[in-house]
Amino acid sequence: MKKLFLISASLILSAVAGFGQALKPVAIDNAVTVSLPVAYQKTDTLGQQIYSSNSELGYVVVMRTPNAKATPLQHERDLDNVMKQNVQTIQSETQDASAQFVRDTTIGKLKAKTFTLQTDNGQGDIQLRNIVLLYTNAATYVFEYVYPNARSGMITGEYKSFVNSIKLAPTLDRHNQYLSNAKGFSVTWIIVIIGIMVLIVASIVWYRQRQKNLEFE
């Protein structure tokens, strides 16, 4: 079973400040491009591609995992559920991890999820992973920028350069994530509608019973 997130801590911690590298655009596939340090490494395991490299202040990772062939998602809420499950999966793959600041964002015309995964080895060594999660019908993409907590105040510029370099093919649109514009009904609205229907039926029964009672008077 492929994992959405699995990077050796020893590799991540090997990132050394001052390891400045020029960035170059790398085509992850024909749909997604991102800029990475020139000296990046690429591995391919059972179709899952992983690109990784030290940066000046941290460690960058890009993963592309093909999605199993299945019925395309129908509604935006289906996409929301899939991305929520993926966030939970990423968190569960790292011991004592906590997903923080989870929020929606957009990349091009597509909806994405961004959050920070915090890990603590119990000895005060806190590591942070800024993650952008992108789902399409064809594949799930995970973009990570990993750094020690001690550099939290230093990485903003480098991190923004990394995530802002994510480019999508102009042909990608909402239909590459889900099919219907209709929002559908949430669980809350379904409960409300059922409640209204019950009240209407009860009112009709009460009215008819009252009419019958009046006829016998």
Phi and psi in degrees as GROMACS dihedral restraints (atoms count N, CA, C in turn):
[ dihedral_restraints ]
;  ai    aj    ak    al  type     phi  dphi    fc
    3     4     5     6     1   -71.8    20    10
    4     5     6     7     1   146.8    20    10
    6     7     8     9     1  -106.6    20    10
    7     8     9    10     1   142.5    20    10
    9    10    11    12     1   -70.7    20    10
   10    11    12    13     1   -26.3    20    10
   12    13    14    15     1  -144.9    20    10
   13    14    15    16     1   113.3    20    10
   15    16    17    18     1  -161.6    20    10
   16    17    18    19     1    94.7    20    10
   18    19    20    21     1  -127.6    20    10
   19    20    21    22     1   131.7    20    10
   21    22    23    24     1   -60.6    20    10
   22    23    24    25     1   131.0    20    10
   24    25    26    27     1   -62.0    20    10
   25    26    27    28     1   -32.0    20    10
   27    28    29    30     1   -66.5    20    10
   28    29    30    31     1   -35.0    20    10
   30    31    32    33     1   -69.5    20    10
   31    32    33    34     1   -42.8    20    10
   33    34    35    36     1   -62.7    20    10
   34    35    36    37     1   -45.0    20    10
   36    37    38    39     1   -74.2    20    10
   37    38    39    40     1    -6.7    20    10
   39    40    41    42     1   -78.3    20    10
   40    41    42    43     1    -8.3    20    10
   42    43    44    45     1   -63.6    20    10
   43    44    45    46     1   127.0    20    10
   45    46    47    48     1  -120.3    20    10
   46    47    48    49     1   131.5    20    10
   48    49    50    51     1   -57.9    20    10
   49    50    51    52     1   139.6    20    10
   51    52    53    54     1    95.3    20    10
   52    53    54    55     1    -2.4    20    10
   54    55    56    57     1   -84.6    20    10
   55    56    57    58     1    53.9    20    10
   57    58    59    60     1   -66.2    20    10
   58    59    60    61     1   135.9    20    10
   60    61    62    63     1  -137.1    20    10
   61    62    63    64     1   149.8    20    10
   63    64    65    66     1   -70.5    20    10
   64    65    66    67     1   148.8    20    10
   66    67    68    69     1  -102.4    20    10
   67    68    69    70     1   149.7    20    10
   69    70    71    72     1  -140.2    20    10
   70    71    72    73     1   145.1    20    10
   72    73    74    75     1   -64.9    20    10
   73    74    75    76     1   134.8    20    10
   75    76    77    78     1  -124.9    20    10
   76    77    78    79     1   125.5    20    10
   78    79    80    81     1   -80.6    20    10
   79    80    81    82     1   109.5    20    10
   81    82    83    84     1   -69.4    20    10
   82    83    84    85     1   -39.0    20    10
   84    85    86    87     1  -159.7    20    10
   85    86    87    88     1  -163.8    20    10
   87    88    89    90     1   -78.6    20    10
   88    89    90    91     1     0.7    20    10
   90    91    92    93     1  -111.2    20    10
   91    92    93    94     1   -28.6    20    10
   93    94    95    96     1  -130.4    20    10
   94    95    96    97     1   134.3    20    10
   96    97    98    99     1  -130.1    20    10
   97    98    99   100     1   143.4    20    10
   99   100   101   102     1  -146.5    20    10
  100   101   102   103     1   149.5    20    10
  102   103   104   105     1   -87.9    20    10
  103   104   105   106     1   130.8    20    10
  105   106   107   108     1  -130.3    20    10
  106   107   108   109     1   158.5    20    10
  108   109   110   111     1   -56.3    20    10
  109   110   111   112     1   145.7    20    10
  111   112   113   114     1   -56.3    20    10
  112   113   114   115     1   -35.2    20    10
  114   115   116   117     1   -88.8    20    10
  115   116   117   118     1    32.3    20    10
  117   118   119   120     1   -69.8    20    10
  118   119   120   121     1   159.1    20    10
  120   121   122   123     1  -113.9    20    10
  121   122   123   124     1   146.7    20    10
  123   124   125   126     1  -126.5    20    10
  124   125   126   127     1   132.8    20    10
  126   127   128   129     1  -126.3    20    10
  127   128   129   130     1   151.3    20    10
  129   130   131   132     1  -134.7    20    10
  130   131   132   133     1   114.1    20    10
  132   133   134   135     1  -124.1    20    10
  133   134   135   136     1   110.6    20    10
  135   136   137   138     1    54.0    20    10
  136   137   138   139     1    37.7    20    10
  138   139   140   141     1    91.4    20    10
  139   140   141   142     1   -14.2    20    10
  141   142   143   144     1   -85.7    20    10
  142   143   144   145     1   120.3    20    10
  144   145   146   147     1  -100.4    20    10
  145   146   147   148     1   135.3    20    10
  147   148   149   150     1  -128.8    20    10
  148   149   150   151     1   124.0    20    10
  150   151   152   153     1  -111.0    20    10
  151   152   153   154     1   131.5    20    10
  153   154   155   156     1  -147.2    20    10
  154   155   156   157     1   152.0    20    10
  156   157   158   159     1  -169.4    20    10
  157   158   159   160     1   150.4    20    10
  159   160   161   162     1   -65.5    20    10
  160   161   162   163     1   146.9    20    10
  162   163   164   165     1  -116.7    20    10
  163   164   165   166     1  -171.4    20    10
  165   166   167   168     1   -67.1    20    10
  166   167   168   169     1   -37.4    20    10
  168   169   170   171     1  -120.3    20    10
  169   170   171   172     1    -5.4    20    10
  171   172   173   174     1  -156.3    20    10
  172   173   174   175     1  -142.3    20    10
  174   175   176   177     1  -145.1    20    10
  175   176   177   178     1   130.1    20    10
  177   178   179   180     1  -111.0    20    10
  178   179   180   181     1   141.8    20    10
  180   181   182   183     1  -139.0    20    10
  181   182   183   184     1   136.4    20    10
  183   184   185   186     1  -128.4    20    10
  184   185   186   187     1   128.3    20    10
  186   187   188   189     1  -121.1    20    10
  187   188   189   190     1   137.7    20    10
  189   190   191   192     1  -122.6    20    10
  190   191   192   193     1   116.8    20    10
  192   193   194   195     1  -117.3    20    10
  193   194   195   196     1   117.0    20    10
  195   196   197   198     1   -60.1    20    10
  196   197   198   199     1   138.9    20    10
  198   199   200   201     1   -84.5    20    10
  199   200   201   202     1   143.4    20    10
  201   202   203   204     1   -61.3    20    10
  202   203   204   205     1   141.5    20    10
  204   205   206   207     1   -65.7    20    10
  205   206   207   208     1   119.0    20    10
  207   208   209   210     1  -152.2    20    10
  208   209   210   211     1   178.2    20    10
  210   211   212   213     1   -63.5    20    10
  211   212   213   214     1   129.4    20    10
  213   214   215   216     1   -57.3    20    10
  214   215   216   217     1   150.2    20    10
  216   217   218   219     1   -62.6    20    10
  217   218   219   220     1   142.5    20    10
  219   220   221   222     1   -92.7    20    10
  220   221   222   223     1   -43.5    20    10
  222   223   224   225     1  -127.0    20    10
  223   224   225   226     1   164.6    20    10
  225   226   227   228     1   -61.2    20    10
  226   227   228   229     1   -35.1    20    10
  228   229   230   231     1   -65.3    20    10
  229   230   231   232     1   -30.1    20    10
  231   232   233   234     1   -66.1    20    10
  232   233   234   235     1   -40.6    20    10
  234   235   236   237     1   -62.8    20    10
  235   236   237   238     1   -43.8    20    10
  237   238   239   240     1   -58.8    20    10
  238   239   240   241     1   -41.8    20    10
  240   241   242   243     1   -65.5    20    10
  241   242   243   244     1   -41.3    20    10
  243   244   245   246     1   -63.6    20    10
  244   245   246   247     1   -45.3    20    10
  246   247   248   249     1   -68.6    20    10
  247   248   249   250     1   -34.9    20    10
  249   250   251   252     1   -62.4    20    10
  250   251   252   253     1   -43.4    20    10
  252   253   254   255     1   -64.0    20    10
  253   254   255   256     1   -37.7    20    10
  255   256   257   258     1   -66.7    20    10
  256   257   258   259     1   -38.2    20    10
  258   259   260   261     1   -61.1    20    10
  259   260   261   262     1   -44.1    20    10
  261   262   263   264     1   -64.4    20    10
  262   263   264   265     1   -37.6    20    10
  264   265   266   267     1   -65.9    20    10
  265   266   267   268     1   -45.3    20    10
  267   268   269   270     1   -60.0    20    10
  268   269   270   271     1   -42.8    20    10
  270   271   272   273     1   -64.4    20    10
  271   272   273   274     1   -40.5    20    10
  273   274   275   276     1   -71.8    20    10
  274   275   276   277     1   -20.3    20    10
  276   277   278   279     1   -78.7    20    10
  277   278   279   280     1    -9.1    20    10
  279   280   281   282     1  -122.3    20    10
  280   281   282   283     1   124.3    20    10
  282   283   284   285     1   -64.2    20    10
  283   284   285   286     1   139.2    20    10
  285   286   287   288     1    56.2    20    10
  286   287   288   289     1    38.1    20    10
  288   289   290   291     1   -98.3    20    10
  289   290   291   292     1   151.5    20    10
  291   292   293   294     1  -134.2    20    10
  292   293   294   295     1   121.1    20    10
  294   295   296   297     1   -83.6    20    10
  295   296   297   298     1   121.3    20    10
  297   298   299   300     1  -124.0    20    10
  298   299   300   301     1   156.0    20    10
  300   301   302   303     1    55.0    20    10
  301   302   303   304     1    42.5    20    10
  303   304   305   306     1   -73.5    20    10
  304   305   306   307     1   126.5    20    10
  306   307   308   309     1  -154.7    20    10
  307   308   309   310     1   162.8    20    10
  309   310   311   312     1   -83.7    20    10
  310   311   312   313     1   150.6    20    10
  312   313   314   315     1  -148.1    20    10
  313   314   315   316     1  -179.6    20    10
  315   316   317   318     1  -130.6    20    10
  316   317   318   319     1   146.2    20    10
  318   319   320   321     1  -127.1    20    10
  319   320   321   322     1   113.9    20    10
  321   322   323   324     1    60.4    20    10
  322   323   324   325     1  -125.2    20    10
  324   325   326   327     1   -96.4    20    10
  325   326   327   328     1     2.6    20    10
  327   328   329   330     1  -103.2    20    10
  328   329   330   331     1   152.7    20    10
  330   331   332   333     1   -87.7    20    10
  331   332   333   334     1   139.2    20    10
  333   334   335   336     1  -137.6    20    10
  334   335   336   337     1   172.9    20    10
  336   337   338   339     1  -125.3    20    10
  337   338   339   340     1   138.0    20    10
  339   340   341   342     1  -128.7    20    10
  340   341   342   343     1   144.5    20    10
  342   343   344   345     1  -163.5    20    10
  343   344   345   346     1   169.8    20    10
  345   346   347   348     1  -115.7    20    10
  346   347   348   349     1   128.0    20    10
  348   349   350   351     1  -101.0    20    10
  349   350   351   352     1   119.9    20    10
  351   352   353   354     1  -106.0    20    10
  352   353   354   355     1   132.7    20    10
  354   355   356   357     1  -125.3    20    10
  355   356   357   358     1   147.9    20    10
  357   358   359   360     1  -138.2    20    10
  358   359   360   361     1   123.8    20    10
  360   361   362   363     1   -80.7    20    10
  361   362   363   364     1     4.9    20    10
  363   364   365   366     1    86.9    20    10
  364   365   366   367     1    -3.9    20    10
  366   367   368   369     1  -116.2    20    10
  367   368   369   370     1    18.8    20    10
  369   370   371   372     1    87.6    20    10
  370   371   372   373     1     2.2    20    10
  372   373   374   375     1   -90.0    20    10
  373   374   375   376     1    96.8    20    10
  375   376   377   378     1   -95.9    20    10
  376   377   378   379     1   129.4    20    10
  378   379   380   381     1  -119.0    20    10
  379   380   381   382     1   139.9    20    10
  381   382   383   384     1  -119.2    20    10
  382   383   384   385     1   142.7    20    10
  384   385   386   387     1  -131.8    20    10
  385   386   387   388     1   106.7    20    10
  387   388   389   390     1   -80.0    20    10
  388   389   390   391     1   121.6    20    10
  390   391   392   393     1  -124.2    20    10
  391   392   393   394     1   135.3    20    10
  393   394   395   396     1  -115.5    20    10
  394   395   396   397     1   126.7    20    10
  396   397   398   399     1  -113.6    20    10
  397   398   399   400     1   125.2    20    10
  399   400   401   402     1  -126.6    20    10
  400   401   402   403     1   127.8    20    10
  402   403   404   405     1  -114.4    20    10
  403   404   405   406     1   132.3    20    10
  405   406   407   408     1  -128.2    20    10
  406   407   408   409     1   169.3    20    10
  408   409   410   411     1   -59.3    20    10
  409   410   411   412     1   -32.9    20    10
  411   412   413   414     1   -83.5    20    10
  412   413   414   415     1   -38.3    20    10
  414   415   416   417     1  -157.0    20    10
  415   416   417   418     1   161.0    20    10
  417   418   419   420     1  -109.4    20    10
  418   419   420   421     1   132.5    20    10
  420   421   422   423     1  -114.5    20    10
  421   422   423   424     1   135.5    20    10
  423   424   425   426     1  -124.3    20    10
  424   425   426   427     1   121.5    20    10
  426   427   428   429     1  -110.4    20    10
  427   428   429   430     1   121.9    20    10
  429   430   431   432     1  -123.1    20    10
  430   431   432   433     1   140.4    20    10
  432   433   434   435     1  -125.3    20    10
  433   434   435   436     1   114.7    20    10
  435   436   437   438     1  -110.2    20    10
  436   437   438   439     1   137.0    20    10
  438   439   440   441     1  -160.2    20    10
  439   440   441   442     1   154.4    20    10
  441   442   443   444     1   -75.3    20    10
  442   443   444   445     1   151.5    20    10
  444   445   446   447     1   -56.8    20    10
  445   446   447   448     1   -30.2    20    10
  447   448   449   450     1   -62.5    20    10
  448   449   450   451     1   -20.2    20    10
  450   451   452   453     1  -102.3    20    10
  451   452   453   454     1    11.4    20    10
  453   454   455   456     1   -53.8    20    10
  454   455   456   457     1   -36.4    20    10
  456   457   458   459     1   -84.8    20    10
  457   458   459   460     1     2.8    20    10
  459   460   461   462     1  -114.5    20    10
  460   461   462   463     1   -15.8    20    10
  462   463   464   465     1   -95.7    20    10
  463   464   465   466     1    -2.4    20    10
  465   466   467   468     1   -54.5    20    10
  466   467   468   469     1   -49.7    20    10
  468   469   470   471     1   -62.5    20    10
  469   470   471   472     1   -45.4    20    10
  471   472   473   474     1   -67.2    20    10
  472   473   474   475     1   -41.0    20    10
  474   475   476   477     1   -63.5    20    10
  475   476   477   478     1   -44.5    20    10
  477   478   479   480     1   -63.0    20    10
  478   479   480   481     1   -39.2    20    10
  480   481   482   483     1   -60.7    20    10
  481   482   483   484     1   -38.8    20    10
  483   484   485   486     1   -66.3    20    10
  484   485   486   487     1   -54.6    20    10
  486   487   488   489     1   -71.5    20    10
  487   488   489   490     1   -31.7    20    10
  489   490   491   492     1   -72.1    20    10
  490   491   492   493     1   -13.4    20    10
  492   493   494   495     1   -83.9    20    10
  493   494   495   496     1    -6.9    20    10
  495   496   497   498     1   -69.5    20    10
  496   497   498   499     1   118.7    20    10
  498   499   500   501     1  -123.3    20    10
  499   500   501   502     1   141.0    20    10
  501   502   503   504     1  -112.8    20    10
  502   503   504   505     1   151.7    20    10
  504   505   506   507     1   -61.0    20    10
  505   506   507   508     1   139.3    20    10
  507   508   509   510     1   -61.3    20    10
  508   509   510   511     1   -18.7    20    10
  510   511   512   513     1   -78.8    20    10
  511   512   513   514     1   -14.0    20    10
  513   514   515   516     1   -74.0    20    10
  514   515   516   517     1   130.7    20    10
  516   517   518   519     1  -144.6    20    10
  517   518   519   520     1  -169.5    20    10
  519   520   521   522     1   -55.5    20    10
  520   521   522   523     1   -31.6    20    10
  522   523   524   525     1   -66.5    20    10
  523   524   525   526     1   -16.0    20    10
  525   526   527   528     1   -81.1    20    10
  526   527   528   529     1    -3.7    20    10
  528   529   530   531     1  -117.1    20    10
  529   530   531   532     1   -44.6    20    10
  531   532   533   534     1  -154.9    20    10
  532   533   534   535     1   160.9    20    10
  534   535   536   537     1   -92.5    20    10
  535   536   537   538     1   -40.2    20    10
  537   538   539   540     1  -101.7    20    10
  538   539   540   541     1   140.3    20    10
  540   541   542   543     1   -74.5    20    10
  541   542   543   544     1   -22.4    20    10
  543   544   545   546     1   -62.6    20    10
  544   545   546   547     1   133.6    20    10
  546   547   548   549     1   -73.5    20    10
  547   548   549   550     1   -26.3    20    10
  549   550   551   552     1    75.5    20    10
  550   551   552   553     1   179.5    20    10
  552   553   554   555     1  -101.2    20    10
  553   554   555   556     1   133.2    20    10
  555   556   557   558     1   -77.3    20    10
  556   557   558   559     1   167.6    20    10
  558   559   560   561     1   -58.9    20    10
  559   560   561   562     1   -39.5    20    10
  561   562   563   564     1   -61.2    20    10
  562   563   564   565     1   -46.1    20    10
  564   565   566   567     1   -66.5    20    10
  565   566   567   568     1   -36.1    20    10
  567   568   569   570     1   -62.0    20    10
  568   569   570   571     1   -41.8    20    10
  570   571   572   573     1   -63.7    20    10
  571   572   573   574     1   -42.6    20    10
  573   574   575   576     1   -62.0    20    10
  574   575   576   577     1   -45.6    20    10
  576   577   578   579     1   -63.1    20    10
  577   578   579   580     1   -42.7    20    10
  579   580   581   582     1   -62.6    20    10
  580   581   582   583     1   -41.0    20    10
  582   583   584   585     1   -61.3    20    10
  583   584   585   586     1   -42.7    20    10
  585   586   587   588     1   -64.1    20    10
  586   587   588   589     1   -41.9    20    10
  588   589   590   591     1   -63.3    20    10
  589   590   591   592     1   -39.9    20    10
  591   592   593   594     1   -62.6    20    10
  592   593   594   595     1   -42.4    20    10
  594   595   596   597     1   -63.3    20    10
  595   596   597   598     1   -40.5    20    10
  597   598   599   600     1   -64.1    20    10
  598   599   600   601     1   -46.2    20    10
  600   601   602   603     1   -62.5    20    10
  601   602   603   604     1   -43.4    20    10
  603   604   605   606     1   -62.3    20    10
  604   605   606   607     1   -38.8    20    10
  606   607   608   609     1   -65.7    20    10
  607   608   609   610     1   -40.5    20    10
  609   610   611   612     1   -65.0    20    10
  610   611   612   613     1   -45.2    20    10
  612   613   614   615     1   -61.1    20    10
  613   614   615   616     1   -44.0    20    10
  615   616   617   618     1   -63.4    20    10
  616   617   618   619     1   -41.6    20    10
  618   619   620   621     1   -64.9    20    10
  619   620   621   622     1   -44.2    20    10
  621   622   623   624     1   -65.6    20    10
  622   623   624   625     1   -39.4    20    10
  624   625   626   627     1   -64.7    20    10
  625   626   627   628     1   -38.2    20    10
  627   628   629   630     1   -66.5    20    10
  628   629   630   631     1   -39.2    20    10
  630   631   632   633     1   -62.5    20    10
  631   632   633   634     1   -41.3    20    10
  633   634   635   636     1   -63.6    20    10
  634   635   636   637     1   -41.5    20    10
  636   637   638   639     1   -62.7    20    10
  637   638   639   640     1   -39.1    20    10
  639   640   641   642     1   -65.7    20    10
  640   641   642   643     1   -34.5    20    10
  642   643   644   645     1   -66.3    20    10
  643   644   645   646     1   -28.3    20    10
  645   646   647   648     1   -88.0    20    10
  646   647   648   649     1    -7.4    20    10
